[in-house]
């Protein structure tokens, strides 16, 4: 066993043969995560003594495992929580939970069993405001059986954020292959117009984000008006607020083209995430 521990990142693993999580900084090669991207991940926040919104992360992970044909019975969530309680209790950390198919095989896998890793790093909250925003000119998103899940096939988001960095943007907006708004480089996108909250539907190939689910459920529960749909980028021109959400929090977009948006925090988002 490797006792690899640093303040920057700590990695735990659990293989099909292992009865408990063990601390290890290297993966055995070859594996189906690096060879085929045959797996999923969840990025979560450990907040003092619990994983925020853990039930929703677990539900999305298991739904994705069903699509990929992975054995969800191998996920022992109580063991994961016990590990985090013993290791990071009282702290706030960023947790990446990766689940990938064990065994070998080429395009045809030999097993439905899974290996798992946990990467534990310092938590950094999302910037409250992002100033420079534009649409990606290089990346479009396409619908698949797995497009609403966070899979290890993340090249569209990698390339979009390479473009964002090259263009010195604070955020980049992705469209689907038909030209409809999908999401941002690593977050779901929303906007407010005439008191109504708008967001792309999952038919636009966006991730079914946990924060997205929470926002829509809050709007439903409080009878606040919202619309999911397929929207052209011109919809943002008349918006009062545009914001993006992921596990690290909410960021308000300050402008798009010549249009300036309000970055004054909205009450209903504060009620969800504070």
C-alpha positions as CSV (number, residue, x, y, z in Angstrom):
1,X,0.0,0.0,0.0
2,X,1.2,3.4,-0.9
3,X,0.8,6.0,1.9
4,X,0.7,8.9,-0.7
5,X,-0.8,11.9,1.1
6,X,-0.4,15.6,0.2
7,X,-2.3,18.8,1.0
8,X,-2.9,19.2,-2.7
9,X,-4.6,16.0,-3.7
10,X,-5.2,12.7,-1.9
11,X,-6.3,9.7,-4.0
12,X,-8.1,6.6,-2.7
13,X,-9.0,3.6,-4.8
14,X,-11.3,0.6,-4.5
15,X,-11.0,-2.3,-6.9
16,X,-13.5,-5.2,-7.3
17,X,-11.2,-7.4,-5.2
18,X,-10.6,-4.9,-2.5
19,X,-12.9,-5.0,0.6
20,X,-12.1,-1.4,1.6
21,X,-10.8,1.8,0.1
22,X,-7.0,2.1,0.0
23,X,-4.7,5.1,-0.5
24,X,-2.8,4.9,-3.8
25,X,-1.5,7.5,-6.1
26,X,-1.2,5.4,-9.3
27,X,-3.6,3.4,-11.4
28,X,-2.6,0.0,-12.8
29,X,-2.2,0.1,-16.6
30,X,-3.8,-0.8,-18.9
31,X,-7.3,0.0,-17.6
32,X,-10.6,0.9,-19.3
33,X,-10.7,4.4,-18.0
34,X,-7.5,5.5,-19.8
35,X,-7.9,3.1,-22.8
36,X,-11.6,3.7,-23.7
37,X,-13.0,6.4,-21.3
38,X,-15.3,3.6,-20.1
39,X,-16.7,5.2,-17.0
40,X,-18.3,8.2,-15.3
41,X,-17.5,10.7,-12.5
42,X,-19.2,12.9,-10.1
43,X,-17.7,16.2,-8.8
44,X,-19.0,16.9,-5.3
45,X,-18.5,19.1,-2.3
46,X,-17.7,17.8,1.2
47,X,-19.1,20.4,3.6
48,X,-17.9,19.9,7.1
49,X,-19.6,16.6,7.8
50,X,-21.5,15.6,4.7
51,X,-21.5,15.6,0.9
52,X,-23.8,18.4,-0.4
53,X,-26.7,17.0,-2.3
54,X,-25.2,13.5,-2.2
55,X,-28.5,11.7,-2.9
56,X,-28.7,13.5,-6.3
57,X,-25.1,12.7,-7.2
58,X,-25.6,9.1,-6.3
59,X,-28.9,8.9,-8.3
60,X,-27.2,10.4,-11.4
61,X,-24.2,8.2,-11.1
62,X,-26.3,5.0,-10.9
63,X,-28.5,6.1,-13.8
64,X,-25.3,6.6,-15.9
65,X,-24.0,3.2,-14.8
66,X,-27.2,1.6,-16.0
67,X,-26.7,3.2,-19.5
68,X,-23.1,2.0,-19.6
69,X,-24.0,-1.5,-18.4
70,X,-22.0,-1.2,-15.2
71,X,-22.8,-3.1,-12.0
72,X,-24.4,-0.5,-9.7
73,X,-24.6,-3.0,-6.8
74,X,-20.9,-2.5,-6.3
75,X,-21.4,1.0,-5.2
76,X,-21.4,1.1,-1.4
77,X,-22.2,4.7,-0.7
78,X,-22.1,4.3,3.1
79,X,-18.4,3.1,2.8
80,X,-17.5,6.2,0.8
81,X,-19.2,8.5,3.4
82,X,-17.5,6.7,6.3
83,X,-14.1,7.2,4.6
84,X,-14.7,10.9,4.1
85,X,-16.0,11.3,7.7
86,X,-12.7,9.8,9.0
87,X,-10.4,11.7,6.6
88,X,-11.9,15.2,6.0
89,X,-14.4,15.7,8.8
90,X,-14.8,19.4,9.7
91,X,-13.3,20.6,6.4
92,X,-14.6,21.7,3.1
93,X,-13.2,19.8,0.2
94,X,-13.7,19.1,-3.5
95,X,-14.4,15.4,-4.2
96,X,-14.1,13.7,-7.6
97,X,-15.6,10.2,-7.5
98,X,-14.7,8.3,-10.6
99,X,-16.3,4.9,-11.5
100,X,-14.9,2.9,-14.4
101,X,-15.3,-0.5,-15.8
102,X,-12.9,-3.1,-14.4
103,X,-11.2,-5.8,-16.4
104,X,-9.8,-5.6,-19.9
105,X,-11.2,-6.4,-23.3
106,X,-11.1,-4.1,-26.3
107,X,-14.2,-2.4,-27.6
108,X,-16.2,-5.4,-26.2
109,X,-15.7,-5.3,-22.4
110,X,-15.2,-8.5,-20.4
111,X,-16.9,-7.4,-17.2
112,X,-19.6,-5.2,-15.7
113,X,-17.6,-4.8,-12.4
114,X,-16.2,-1.5,-11.5
115,X,-13.1,0.1,-10.0
116,X,-13.4,3.4,-8.2
117,X,-11.2,6.4,-7.3
118,X,-11.7,9.3,-5.0
119,X,-9.6,12.5,-5.5
120,X,-9.8,14.9,-2.6
121,X,-8.6,18.4,-3.2
122,X,-9.1,21.9,-1.7
123,X,-12.4,23.5,-2.4
124,X,-12.6,26.7,-4.4
125,X,-15.9,28.4,-4.8
126,X,-17.0,29.6,-8.2
127,X,-16.3,33.3,-9.0
128,X,-19.4,35.3,-8.2
129,X,-19.1,37.3,-11.4
130,X,-17.6,36.4,-14.8
131,X,-17.1,39.4,-17.1
132,X,-15.9,38.3,-20.6
133,X,-18.3,35.8,-22.2
134,X,-18.7,34.5,-25.8
135,X,-20.0,31.5,-27.7
136,X,-17.6,28.8,-28.8
137,X,-16.8,28.9,-32.4
138,X,-15.2,25.4,-32.4
139,X,-17.3,23.1,-30.3
140,X,-20.8,21.9,-30.7
141,X,-22.6,19.3,-28.6
142,X,-24.4,16.3,-30.0
143,X,-27.1,14.1,-28.4
144,X,-26.2,10.6,-27.2
145,X,-27.6,8.1,-24.7
146,X,-25.0,9.4,-22.2
147,X,-24.9,13.1,-23.0
148,X,-26.8,14.0,-19.8
149,X,-24.2,12.2,-17.6
150,X,-20.6,13.2,-16.6
151,X,-18.6,10.6,-18.5
152,X,-14.9,10.1,-19.0
153,X,-15.3,11.2,-22.6
154,X,-15.0,14.9,-21.8
155,X,-13.2,16.1,-24.9
156,X,-15.9,18.7,-25.9
157,X,-15.4,20.5,-22.6
158,X,-11.6,20.2,-22.7
159,X,-11.5,21.8,-26.2
160,X,-14.1,24.4,-25.3
161,X,-12.0,25.5,-22.3
162,X,-8.8,25.5,-24.4
163,X,-10.7,27.9,-26.7
164,X,-11.9,30.0,-23.7
165,X,-8.3,30.3,-22.5
166,X,-6.9,31.2,-25.9
167,X,-9.6,33.9,-26.4
168,X,-9.0,35.2,-22.8
169,X,-12.6,34.7,-21.9
170,X,-14.0,34.2,-18.4
171,X,-16.7,31.9,-19.6
172,X,-17.7,30.2,-22.9
173,X,-21.2,29.2,-24.0
174,X,-21.7,26.0,-26.0
175,X,-24.4,25.4,-28.6
176,X,-25.8,22.1,-29.7
177,X,-25.4,20.9,-33.3
178,X,-28.6,22.8,-34.3
179,X,-27.5,26.1,-32.9
180,X,-29.5,26.0,-29.7
181,X,-28.0,27.1,-26.3
182,X,-26.8,24.0,-24.4
183,X,-24.6,25.0,-21.5
184,X,-21.3,26.7,-20.6
185,X,-17.8,25.2,-20.5
186,X,-18.4,23.4,-17.2
187,X,-21.8,24.5,-15.9
188,X,-25.5,24.6,-16.8
189,X,-26.8,28.0,-17.9
190,X,-30.0,29.9,-16.9
191,X,-31.3,33.4,-17.7
192,X,-34.2,35.5,-16.4
193,X,-36.4,37.5,-18.7
194,X,-39.6,39.3,-17.7
195,X,-39.5,37.5,-14.3
196,X,-39.3,34.0,-15.9
197,X,-36.3,31.7,-15.5
198,X,-35.2,30.0,-18.7
199,X,-32.8,27.0,-19.2
200,X,-32.1,24.6,-22.1
201,X,-33.8,21.3,-21.9
202,X,-31.8,18.1,-21.9
203,X,-32.7,17.7,-25.6
204,X,-30.0,20.3,-26.2
205,X,-27.3,17.8,-25.1
206,X,-26.5,19.5,-21.8
207,X,-25.4,17.7,-18.6
208,X,-28.3,17.0,-16.2
209,X,-26.5,18.9,-13.5
210,X,-27.2,18.4,-9.8
211,X,-27.4,22.2,-9.3
212,X,-29.7,22.4,-12.3
213,X,-32.0,19.8,-10.7
214,X,-32.1,21.7,-7.4
215,X,-32.9,25.0,-9.1
216,X,-35.8,23.6,-11.1
217,X,-37.2,21.7,-8.1
218,X,-37.0,24.9,-6.0
219,X,-38.9,26.8,-8.8
220,X,-41.5,24.1,-8.9
221,X,-41.9,23.9,-5.2
222,X,-42.4,27.7,-4.8
223,X,-44.6,28.0,-7.9
224,X,-42.1,30.3,-9.7
225,X,-42.3,30.6,-13.4
226,X,-39.7,28.8,-15.6
227,X,-39.4,27.4,-19.0
228,X,-37.1,24.5,-20.3
229,X,-36.8,24.5,-24.0
230,X,-34.7,24.9,-27.2
231,X,-33.5,28.5,-27.4
232,X,-31.5,30.5,-29.9
233,X,-28.6,32.5,-28.6
234,X,-30.5,35.7,-29.4
235,X,-32.7,34.9,-26.3
236,X,-29.9,36.3,-24.1
237,X,-30.2,39.7,-25.7
238,X,-33.4,40.5,-23.7
239,X,-32.3,38.8,-20.4
240,X,-32.0,40.8,-17.2
241,X,-29.8,38.1,-15.5
242,X,-27.7,35.3,-16.9
243,X,-26.1,32.8,-14.5
244,X,-24.4,29.4,-14.6
245,X,-24.3,26.7,-11.9
246,X,-22.3,23.7,-10.9
247,X,-21.2,22.0,-7.7
248,X,-18.9,24.9,-6.8
249,X,-21.7,27.4,-6.8
250,X,-23.3,30.2,-8.9
251,X,-21.6,32.6,-11.2
252,X,-23.4,35.6,-12.7
253,X,-22.4,36.6,-16.3
254,X,-21.9,40.3,-16.6
255,X,-22.2,40.7,-20.4
256,X,-22.6,39.1,-23.7
257,X,-21.7,41.0,-26.8
258,X,-23.0,44.5,-26.3
259,X,-25.6,43.4,-23.7
260,X,-24.9,44.0,-20.1
261,X,-26.6,41.9,-17.4
262,X,-27.4,42.5,-13.8
263,X,-25.1,40.7,-11.4
264,X,-27.2,41.5,-8.3
265,X,-27.7,38.1,-6.5
266,X,-31.2,36.7,-6.8
267,X,-33.1,35.7,-3.6
268,X,-34.2,32.3,-4.8
269,X,-30.6,31.2,-5.6
270,X,-29.4,32.3,-2.1
271,X,-32.2,30.2,-0.6
272,X,-30.9,27.1,-2.4
273,X,-27.1,27.4,-2.1
274,X,-26.6,29.1,1.3
